[in-house]
């Protein structure tokens, strides 16, 4: 039975994307498959930036401590960066230019400048250690990397990076932080005219193969993903206002998720241009500081991993802050416990719960569930996000299963990534013949088209929204000379959803403590990947008939001990 909210959402989307609507649909054929596309929008990110920098020129765009920057100010700096990249750094269209930095106005202006210059903005994970950063740079053959001082220090530990690293003091105001870059010249140099087919971004994703892969997207995919989110937001705004009332508050959101993740990049950063939305930066997550900023900056939308909104909900000083401007408390990156959904609805004073499901390879688009529908189905990640997403549940041969049966979740849209850089076989394996991206998640659709995710096909742990490849952590453990066998798997955690756990077998005659092994791992992999619980086995780990370690048996045994 379709809900009244679903009917209103569908009617609103039809009006928005119909022939005479502001986001009217057209069609594009990619890989022999006809896909819907929003036809009335810019083809590429530079045109997108220019359009909304003019439309919202004097509105505040970025708030970082005491610094407040308008859309026009950030656009002007980004254009200067782009010209300097072309004239002073020799960046050519298609060059991979890395950003290894924490969130800052400098990160945003560099991202904009790289794509304006025709480069591919390569978003390196700021939590990675030296070896991980170097491996990702080598994977996609970066020609240049911008790094803040902590990341630059890590990269300096690598003997041969194969690309110059430019250190950016991002603690300075934007113009000062990027003065050395802009000072390389550029002036009136012409910037390339880009189309939707040109390459735009590389984000990194951990898969069952262990090493992070660089997911390449073109401008069309990224821009269309942004407008797919915008269409959802415009429909929600129309439904959420009473008697046609429109708030006079400038839309505003906290930037409390990493920009190198797809959530930070697409629905938070890039969508903000079209919405004229203010981004309020948080250098480090702290629930009380988040509440202080929400009140001070009149934040209207909150998104983060489920843990973040739950920490606000349960904070002992929550009632000391005015959070009434927040219309939605959204979450993504990991399942949100049913109890959290109901408590946010009941206790947050009007801010409604919302959840989204998407992947790096889909540029974040997929499904969403919100407000009364989310309350009614709190364990569902919602319906396919109109107007672009085609969702399917597939069997092992890539064929749709009967409605209600379980299978692998496939997502098809013009927003899907193009390829894994330099990995043609992995790219082929990621898609069905008719261009559904295979998510690696197992789920089913109910009669109303709501998706329920029940398992994962890939050997991945999701810790507070951060994907961890079990094989990658195992590979790091095996680097220790005392280790004979190792198996890594997820352990349930109330705060983070899952954390890594490991069972290891030492080589004969070796001794090793948990502290020693963790200390070794901290030097080689990001801290969030290091197992939080390690067991030392007293005999060989169980094996399957294929001689692979029997993780099913190990998980069942050691999860019971956790």
C-alpha positions as CSV (number, residue, x, y, z in Angstrom):
1,X,0.0,0.0,0.0
2,X,1.6,3.3,-1.1
3,X,1.7,5.9,1.5
4,X,0.3,9.4,1.2
5,X,3.9,10.8,1.5
6,X,5.0,8.5,-1.4
7,X,2.2,9.8,-3.6
8,X,3.0,13.4,-2.8
9,X,6.7,12.8,-3.5
10,X,5.9,11.2,-6.8
11,X,3.6,13.9,-7.9
12,X,6.1,16.6,-6.9
13,X,8.9,14.8,-8.9
14,X,6.7,14.5,-11.9
15,X,6.0,18.2,-11.9
16,X,9.7,19.0,-11.3
17,X,11.0,16.8,-14.1
18,X,8.2,16.9,-16.6
19,X,8.4,18.5,-20.1
20,X,7.9,22.0,-18.7
21,X,9.6,21.5,-15.4
22,X,12.8,23.2,-14.2
23,X,14.6,19.8,-14.2
24,X,13.0,18.3,-17.3
25,X,14.3,14.9,-18.3
26,X,16.0,13.9,-21.5
27,X,17.9,10.7,-22.5
28,X,21.5,9.7,-23.1
29,X,22.8,6.4,-24.4
30,X,25.9,5.0,-22.6
31,X,27.3,1.6,-23.4
32,X,24.3,0.9,-25.6
33,X,21.8,1.5,-22.7
34,X,19.4,4.5,-22.8
35,X,19.4,6.3,-19.5
36,X,17.4,9.3,-18.2
37,X,19.3,12.5,-17.8
38,X,18.3,15.9,-16.4
39,X,18.6,17.9,-19.6
40,X,18.3,21.5,-18.3
41,X,21.6,21.6,-16.3
42,X,25.3,22.4,-17.0
43,X,27.3,19.6,-18.6
44,X,30.4,20.0,-16.5
45,X,31.5,21.3,-13.1
46,X,33.2,24.5,-14.1
47,X,30.0,25.8,-15.7
48,X,28.1,24.7,-12.7
49,X,30.4,26.6,-10.4
50,X,30.2,29.7,-12.5
51,X,26.5,29.8,-12.7
52,X,25.8,29.5,-9.0
53,X,28.7,31.8,-8.0
54,X,26.9,34.5,-9.9
55,X,23.4,33.6,-8.6
56,X,24.5,33.5,-5.0
57,X,27.6,35.7,-5.2
58,X,27.1,37.7,-2.0
59,X,25.8,34.9,0.2
60,X,28.1,33.3,2.8
61,X,29.3,30.0,1.4
62,X,32.0,28.8,3.8
63,X,32.4,29.4,7.6
64,X,35.7,28.2,9.1
65,X,36.3,29.5,12.5
66,X,36.4,33.3,12.2
67,X,36.7,33.2,8.4
68,X,33.5,33.8,6.4
69,X,33.7,33.5,2.6
70,X,31.0,34.3,0.0
71,X,30.3,32.2,-3.1
72,X,31.9,34.9,-5.3
73,X,35.1,35.0,-3.1
74,X,35.7,31.3,-3.3
75,X,35.0,31.2,-7.0
76,X,37.5,33.9,-7.6
77,X,40.2,32.1,-5.7
78,X,39.4,28.8,-7.4
79,X,39.7,30.4,-10.9
80,X,43.1,31.8,-10.0
81,X,44.2,28.4,-8.8
82,X,43.0,26.9,-12.1
83,X,45.0,29.3,-14.2
84,X,48.1,28.8,-12.0
85,X,47.7,25.0,-12.4
86,X,47.7,25.4,-16.2
87,X,50.4,28.1,-16.5
88,X,52.6,27.5,-13.5
89,X,52.3,23.8,-12.9
90,X,51.7,22.6,-16.4
91,X,48.5,20.7,-15.6
92,X,47.0,19.1,-18.7
93,X,43.5,17.8,-19.2
94,X,43.3,14.3,-17.7
95,X,46.2,14.8,-15.3
96,X,45.5,13.3,-11.9
97,X,46.0,16.0,-9.3
98,X,45.8,14.7,-5.7
99,X,44.4,16.4,-2.6
100,X,45.7,15.0,0.7
101,X,44.2,17.4,3.2
102,X,41.7,17.7,6.0
103,X,38.5,19.7,5.4
104,X,39.2,23.4,4.8
105,X,38.4,26.2,2.5
106,X,41.7,25.5,0.8
107,X,40.6,21.9,0.0
108,X,37.5,23.2,-1.6
109,X,39.2,25.9,-3.7
110,X,41.8,23.4,-4.8
111,X,39.1,20.9,-5.8
112,X,37.3,23.5,-7.9
113,X,40.5,24.8,-9.4
114,X,41.7,21.3,-10.4
115,X,38.5,20.5,-12.3
116,X,38.4,24.0,-13.9
117,X,41.9,23.4,-15.2
118,X,40.8,20.1,-16.8
119,X,42.6,17.9,-14.3
120,X,41.1,15.0,-12.5
121,X,40.5,15.8,-8.8
122,X,42.0,12.8,-7.0
123,X,40.7,12.7,-3.5
124,X,43.2,10.9,-1.2
125,X,42.0,9.6,2.1
126,X,43.3,12.0,4.8
127,X,43.3,9.2,7.4
128,X,45.7,7.0,5.5
129,X,49.3,6.5,6.6
130,X,52.4,7.0,4.4
131,X,52.3,3.6,2.6
132,X,48.6,3.9,1.9
133,X,48.9,7.4,0.4
134,X,51.9,6.4,-1.7
135,X,50.1,3.3,-3.0
136,X,47.0,5.3,-4.0
137,X,49.1,7.9,-5.8
138,X,51.0,5.2,-7.7
139,X,47.7,3.4,-8.5
140,X,46.4,6.3,-10.5
141,X,49.7,7.9,-11.4
142,X,49.3,11.3,-9.8
143,X,51.3,14.0,-11.5
144,X,51.0,16.5,-8.6
145,X,49.7,16.4,-5.0
146,X,48.6,19.1,-2.6
147,X,48.9,18.2,1.1
148,X,48.4,20.0,4.4
149,X,51.4,19.8,6.8
150,X,50.4,16.5,8.6
151,X,49.8,14.7,5.3
152,X,52.9,16.3,3.8
153,X,55.0,14.9,6.7
154,X,53.6,11.4,6.0
155,X,54.4,11.6,2.3
156,X,57.9,12.9,3.1
157,X,58.6,9.5,4.7
158,X,58.3,7.8,1.3
159,X,61.5,7.7,-0.7
160,X,60.1,7.9,-4.3
161,X,56.6,9.2,-4.7
162,X,56.8,9.8,-8.4
163,X,55.1,13.2,-8.1
164,X,55.8,16.5,-6.4
165,X,54.0,17.4,-3.2
166,X,53.0,21.0,-2.6
167,X,52.4,21.8,1.1
168,X,49.4,24.0,1.8
169,X,49.2,25.7,5.3
170,X,45.5,25.3,5.5
171,X,45.4,26.9,9.0
172,X,45.8,30.3,7.2
173,X,42.9,32.3,5.7
174,X,42.1,31.0,2.2
175,X,43.9,33.7,0.1
176,X,47.1,33.4,2.2
177,X,47.0,29.6,2.2
178,X,46.9,29.4,-1.6
179,X,49.0,32.5,-2.3
180,X,52.1,30.4,-3.2
181,X,50.0,28.4,-5.7
182,X,48.3,31.4,-7.3
183,X,51.7,33.1,-7.4
184,X,53.0,30.6,-9.9
185,X,51.2,32.7,-12.6
186,X,48.2,32.3,-14.8
187,X,46.8,35.7,-15.3
188,X,44.6,35.6,-18.4
189,X,45.4,32.1,-19.5
190,X,42.5,30.4,-21.1
191,X,40.9,27.5,-19.3
192,X,39.7,24.4,-21.2
193,X,36.0,24.1,-22.3
194,X,34.9,20.9,-20.7
195,X,32.0,18.6,-21.6
196,X,30.1,15.9,-19.7
197,X,32.4,13.3,-21.3
198,X,35.6,14.7,-19.8
199,X,37.1,13.0,-16.7
200,X,36.4,14.8,-13.5
201,X,37.2,12.9,-10.2
202,X,38.8,9.9,-8.7
203,X,37.6,8.6,-5.3
204,X,39.0,5.6,-3.7
205,X,37.0,2.6,-2.6
206,X,38.0,-0.5,-0.7
207,X,36.7,-3.8,-2.2
208,X,37.0,-7.5,-1.6
209,X,40.4,-7.4,-3.4
210,X,41.9,-5.5,-0.6
211,X,43.9,-2.6,-2.1
212,X,41.9,0.6,-2.7
213,X,40.8,1.2,-6.3
214,X,40.5,4.5,-7.9
215,X,36.9,5.0,-9.1
216,X,36.9,7.4,-12.1
217,X,33.9,9.5,-12.9
218,X,33.3,12.0,-15.7
219,X,31.7,15.4,-15.3
220,X,28.3,14.2,-16.5
221,X,28.1,11.6,-13.8
222,X,29.1,14.0,-11.0
223,X,26.8,16.8,-12.1
224,X,23.8,14.5,-12.7
225,X,24.4,13.0,-9.2
226,X,24.2,16.5,-7.7
227,X,21.0,17.3,-9.5
228,X,19.4,14.0,-8.6
229,X,20.0,15.0,-4.9
230,X,18.7,18.5,-5.6
231,X,15.5,17.1,-7.1
232,X,15.0,15.1,-3.9
233,X,15.6,18.2,-1.8
234,X,13.3,20.4,-3.9
235,X,10.5,17.8,-3.6
236,X,11.1,17.5,0.2
237,X,11.0,21.3,0.5
238,X,7.7,21.5,-1.2
239,X,6.2,18.8,0.9
240,X,7.8,20.0,4.2
241,X,6.4,23.6,4.1
242,X,3.0,24.3,5.4
243,X,0.6,26.5,3.4
244,X,3.3,27.5,1.0
245,X,5.5,29.1,3.7
246,X,9.1,29.3,2.9
247,X,11.7,29.9,5.6
248,X,13.8,33.1,5.3
249,X,16.8,31.3,6.8
250,X,19.7,30.6,4.4
251,X,20.0,26.8,4.0
252,X,23.0,25.7,6.1
253,X,24.7,22.5,7.1
254,X,27.7,21.4,9.1
255,X,30.6,20.0,7.1
256,X,31.4,17.3,9.6
257,X,32.1,14.4,7.2
258,X,35.3,14.1,5.1
259,X,35.4,15.8,1.7
260,X,37.4,12.9,0.4
261,X,34.3,10.7,0.9
262,X,31.5,10.8,-1.7
263,X,28.9,12.0,0.9
264,X,31.1,15.0,1.7
265,X,31.9,15.7,-1.9
266,X,28.6,15.3,-3.7
267,X,25.4,15.8,-1.6
268,X,27.1,18.1,1.0
269,X,29.7,20.2,-0.9
270,X,28.6,20.2,-4.5
271,X,24.8,20.3,-3.9
272,X,25.4,23.4,-1.7
273,X,26.3,25.5,-4.8
274,X,22.8,25.0,-6.3
275,X,21.0,25.5,-3.0
276,X,23.0,28.6,-2.0
277,X,23.7,26.7,1.2
278,X,26.2,27.7,3.8
279,X,28.8,25.1,4.9
280,X,30.0,25.4,8.5
281,X,33.2,23.5,8.9
282,X,34.2,21.4,11.9
283,X,37.9,20.6,12.1
284,X,37.1,17.6,14.3
285,X,33.9,15.9,15.3
286,X,32.6,16.8,18.8
287,X,28.9,16.5,19.6
288,X,28.7,19.6,21.8
289,X,30.7,21.7,19.4
290,X,28.3,20.6,16.7
291,X,25.3,21.7,18.8
292,X,27.0,25.1,19.5
293,X,27.5,25.6,15.7
294,X,24.0,24.5,14.9
295,X,22.6,27.1,17.2
296,X,25.1,29.9,16.3
297,X,24.8,29.4,12.5
298,X,21.2,28.3,12.4
299,X,21.9,25.1,10.7
300,X,18.9,23.7,8.8
301,X,20.2,20.2,7.8
302,X,22.5,17.7,9.5
303,X,24.1,14.7,7.9
304,X,26.7,12.3,9.1
305,X,27.3,8.7,10.0
306,X,24.6,7.4,12.4
307,X,26.9,7.7,15.4
308,X,27.0,11.5,15.0
309,X,23.2,12.2,15.3
310,X,23.0,9.6,18.1
311,X,25.7,11.4,20.1
312,X,23.7,14.6,19.8
313,X,20.5,12.9,20.8
314,X,22.0,11.4,23.9
315,X,24.3,14.3,24.9
316,X,23.6,15.4,28.5
317,X,23.7,19.0,27.5
318,X,21.5,18.7,24.4
319,X,18.7,20.8,25.9
320,X,21.1,23.7,26.5
321,X,21.2,24.3,22.8
322,X,18.6,25.5,20.3
323,X,18.5,22.9,17.6
324,X,15.1,23.8,16.3
325,X,16.3,25.1,12.9
326,X,17.3,21.6,11.8
327,X,14.6,20.1,9.6
328,X,16.3,16.7,9.0
329,X,18.9,14.6,10.8
330,X,20.2,12.5,7.9
331,X,22.6,9.5,8.1
332,X,24.4,7.4,5.6
333,X,27.5,5.1,5.3
334,X,26.2,2.5,7.7
335,X,22.9,1.1,9.0
336,X,21.1,3.2,11.6
337,X,19.7,1.1,14.4
338,X,15.9,1.1,14.6
339,X,15.9,2.5,18.1
340,X,17.9,5.5,16.9
341,X,15.3,6.3,14.2
342,X,12.4,6.2,16.7
343,X,14.2,8.2,19.3
344,X,15.3,11.0,16.9
345,X,11.6,11.3,15.8
346,X,10.3,11.4,19.4
347,X,13.0,13.4,21.2
348,X,14.7,15.8,18.8
349,X,12.0,18.4,18.9
350,X,11.0,18.4,15.2
351,X,14.1,17.4,13.3
352,X,13.1,14.4,11.3
353,X,15.2,11.3,10.7
354,X,16.4,10.5,7.2
355,X,18.7,7.8,5.8
356,X,20.4,7.4,2.4
357,X,22.1,4.6,0.6
358,X,24.7,5.0,-2.1
359,X,28.3,4.1,-2.9
360,X,31.4,5.7,-4.1
361,X,30.9,4.1,-7.5
362,X,27.3,5.6,-7.8
363,X,28.5,9.1,-6.8
364,X,26.4,8.6,-3.7
365,X,23.0,8.2,-5.3
366,X,20.9,5.2,-4.6
367,X,18.0,5.1,-2.2
368,X,16.6,7.3,0.6
369,X,14.0,7.0,3.3
370,X,12.7,9.9,5.3
371,X,10.2,11.4,7.7
372,X,7.0,9.4,8.3
373,X,8.0,6.7,5.8
374,X,11.2,6.1,7.7
375,X,9.3,5.9,11.0
376,X,7.0,3.3,9.4
377,X,9.9,1.3,8.0
378,X,12.9,2.1,10.1
379,X,15.0,-0.9,9.0
380,X,14.6,0.1,5.3
381,X,17.0,2.3,3.4
382,X,14.0,3.5,1.3
383,X,13.0,3.7,-2.4
384,X,15.2,4.3,-5.4
385,X,16.0,8.0,-5.6
386,X,14.1,9.6,-8.5
387,X,14.4,10.7,-11.2
388,X,17.6,8.9,-12.3
389,X,18.1,5.7,-10.3
390,X,17.0,2.3,-11.6
391,X,17.3,-0.3,-8.8
392,X,17.3,-4.0,-9.2
393,X,17.8,-7.2,-7.1
394,X,19.9,-9.6,-9.1
395,X,20.8,-13.3,-9.0
396,X,24.3,-14.6,-9.5
397,X,23.9,-14.3,-13.3
398,X,22.8,-10.7,-13.1
399,X,19.1,-11.4,-13.7
400,X,16.3,-9.8,-11.7
401,X,14.9,-12.1,-9.0
402,X,11.2,-12.4,-8.1
403,X,10.0,-9.5,-6.0
404,X,10.6,-10.2,-2.3
405,X,13.5,-12.6,-2.8
406,X,17.0,-11.7,-1.8
407,X,19.8,-11.0,-4.2
408,X,22.6,-8.6,-5.0
409,X,21.6,-4.9,-5.1
410,X,22.2,-3.4,-8.6
411,X,22.1,0.3,-9.2
412,X,21.9,1.8,-12.7
413,X,22.0,5.5,-13.5
414,X,23.9,8.1,-15.5
415,X,25.6,9.0,-12.3
416,X,27.5,5.7,-12.1
417,X,31.3,5.9,-12.3
418,X,33.1,5.1,-15.5
419,X,35.8,2.7,-14.5
420,X,38.4,1.7,-11.9
421,X,41.6,3.4,-13.0
422,X,43.9,0.9,-14.7
423,X,41.8,-2.1,-13.7
424,X,39.8,-3.2,-16.8
425,X,38.9,-6.6,-15.4
426,X,37.7,-5.2,-12.1
427,X,35.6,-2.7,-14.0
428,X,34.0,-5.4,-16.1
429,X,33.3,-7.4,-13.0
430,X,31.6,-4.5,-11.4
431,X,28.8,-4.2,-14.0
432,X,26.2,-6.5,-15.5
433,X,25.8,-6.7,-19.3
434,X,23.0,-4.1,-19.1
435,X,25.1,-1.7,-16.9
436,X,23.8,-2.3,-13.4
437,X,26.6,-1.6,-10.9
438,X,26.9,-4.6,-8.6
439,X,27.0,-3.2,-5.1
440,X,28.2,-6.2,-3.2
441,X,25.3,-5.8,-0.8
442,X,22.5,-8.3,-0.5
443,X,18.9,-7.1,-0.1
444,X,15.3,-7.4,-1.2
445,X,12.5,-5.1,-2.2
446,X,9.1,-5.1,-0.6
447,X,5.8,-4.5,-2.5
448,X,6.2,-0.7,-2.3
449,X,9.7,-0.8,-3.7
450,X,11.5,-0.2,-0.4
451,X,14.9,-1.7,-0.1
452,X,16.0,-3.8,2.9
453,X,19.7,-4.6,3.1
454,X,20.3,-7.8,4.9
455,X,23.9,-8.9,4.2
456,X,27.1,-8.1,2.4
457,X,28.6,-10.2,-0.4
458,X,32.0,-8.6,-0.1
459,X,34.4,-9.1,2.8
460,X,34.0,-5.6,4.1
461,X,33.6,-4.1,7.6
462,X,31.7,-0.8,7.9
463,X,33.0,1.1,11.0
464,X,31.1,4.2,11.6
465,X,30.6,4.7,7.8
466,X,34.2,4.0,6.9
467,X,34.7,0.9,4.7
468,X,37.4,-1.5,5.8
469,X,38.6,-4.3,3.6
470,X,39.3,-7.4,5.7
471,X,41.8,-8.6,3.2
472,X,43.7,-5.3,3.4
473,X,44.0,-5.6,7.2
474,X,45.0,-9.3,6.9
475,X,47.7,-8.3,4.5
476,X,49.1,-5.8,6.9
477,X,49.0,-8.4,9.7
478,X,50.9,-10.9,7.6
479,X,53.7,-8.3,7.1
480,X,54.7,-9.0,10.8
481,X,57.3,-11.8,10.7
482,X,55.8,-13.5,13.8
483,X,52.4,-14.2,12.1
484,X,51.6,-17.5,10.5
485,X,47.9,-17.2,9.9
486,X,45.3,-14.4,10.3
487,X,41.6,-13.8,9.8
488,X,39.8,-10.4,10.2
489,X,36.1,-9.9,10.5
490,X,33.6,-7.5,11.9
491,X,32.5,-7.3,15.5
492,X,29.2,-5.6,16.5
493,X,29.7,-2.3,18.3
494,X,26.9,-0.2,19.8
495,X,28.5,3.2,18.8
496,X,30.1,2.4,15.5
497,X,28.0,-0.4,14.1
498,X,31.0,-2.7,13.5
499,X,34.7,-2.7,14.4
500,X,37.5,-5.0,13.2
501,X,38.4,-8.1,15.1
502,X,41.2,-10.6,14.3
503,X,42.3,-14.1,15.1
504,X,46.0,-14.8,14.5
505,X,48.3,-17.8,14.8
506,X,51.9,-17.2,15.6
507,X,54.8,-19.0,13.9
508,X,56.5,-21.7,16.0
509,X,58.7,-20.3,18.6
510,X,57.5,-16.7,18.2
511,X,55.9,-14.5,21.0
512,X,53.9,-11.4,20.5
513,X,51.5,-9.3,22.5
514,X,48.4,-7.5,21.4
515,X,50.0,-4.2,22.1
516,X,53.1,-5.1,20.0
517,X,50.9,-6.2,17.0
518,X,48.7,-3.1,17.2
519,X,51.8,-0.9,17.4
520,X,53.1,-2.5,14.3
521,X,49.8,-2.1,12.5
522,X,49.4,1.6,13.4
523,X,52.6,2.3,11.5
524,X,51.3,0.7,8.3
525,X,47.5,1.2,8.1
526,X,45.1,3.9,9.2
527,X,44.1,3.8,12.9
528,X,40.5,3.0,12.1
529,X,41.5,-0.2,10.4
530,X,43.5,-1.6,13.3
531,X,41.6,-4.5,15.0
532,X,40.0,-3.5,18.3
533,X,40.1,-7.1,19.6
534,X,42.7,-9.7,18.8
535,X,42.7,-13.3,19.8
536,X,45.8,-15.6,19.6
537,X,44.8,-19.1,18.4
538,X,46.6,-22.1,19.9
539,X,46.4,-24.1,16.7
540,X,45.9,-23.8,12.9
541,X,42.8,-21.8,11.9
542,X,40.0,-23.9,10.4
543,X,40.0,-24.4,6.7
544,X,37.4,-25.1,4.0
545,X,37.7,-27.8,1.3
546,X,39.2,-25.1,-0.9
547,X,41.9,-24.6,1.8
548,X,40.7,-21.1,2.4
549,X,40.3,-20.1,6.1
550,X,36.8,-20.8,7.3
551,X,35.7,-17.3,8.3
552,X,32.1,-18.4,8.9
553,X,33.2,-20.7,11.7
554,X,35.7,-18.2,13.1
555,X,33.2,-15.4,13.2
556,X,30.6,-17.5,14.9
557,X,33.1,-18.6,17.6
558,X,34.8,-15.4,18.4
559,X,31.9,-13.0,18.0
560,X,30.3,-15.1,20.9
561,X,33.4,-14.3,23.0
562,X,33.5,-10.6,22.2
